[in-house]
Amino acid sequence: MVDLNLIRAFIAIYETESVSRAAAKLNLSQPSVSHALNRLRICSKIHYSPAPATA
């Protein structure tokens, strides 16, 4: 079952386009928001491959 706070974190990341800014918006630490995103990924069984870093 997906916790509503995981969805809130995802929406904040989407709206701010940044985990750090989402954390500030939600008054949480950045690691907490990253952890929430990872838990949401696991709950939804989504495989995420981050884009390669560009110089």
Contacts in CASP RR format, 6 or more apart in sequence:
PFRMAT RR
TARGET T0000
AUTHOR 0000-0000-0000
METHOD contacts of the structure
MODEL  1
MVDLNLIRAFIAIYETESVSRAAAKLNLSQPSVSHALNRLRICSKIHYSP
APATA
1 43 0 8 1.000
2 40 0 8 1.000
2 43 0 8 1.000
2 44 0 8 1.000
3 39 0 8 1.000
5 36 0 8 1.000
6 36 0 8 1.000
6 37 0 8 1.000
6 39 0 8 1.000
6 40 0 8 1.000
6 43 0 8 1.000
7 40 0 8 1.000
8 26 0 8 1.000
9 22 0 8 1.000
9 26 0 8 1.000
9 28 0 8 1.000
9 33 0 8 1.000
9 36 0 8 1.000
9 37 0 8 1.000
9 40 0 8 1.000
10 36 0 8 1.000
10 37 0 8 1.000
10 40 0 8 1.000
12 22 0 8 1.000
12 25 0 8 1.000
12 26 0 8 1.000
12 33 0 8 1.000
13 19 0 8 1.000
13 22 0 8 1.000
13 33 0 8 1.000
13 37 0 8 1.000
15 22 0 8 1.000
15 25 0 8 1.000
16 22 0 8 1.000
16 25 0 8 1.000
19 30 0 8 1.000
19 33 0 8 1.000
19 34 0 8 1.000
19 37 0 8 1.000
20 30 0 8 1.000
22 33 0 8 1.000
23 29 0 8 1.000
23 30 0 8 1.000
23 32 0 8 1.000
23 33 0 8 1.000
26 33 0 8 1.000
41 48 0 8 1.000
END
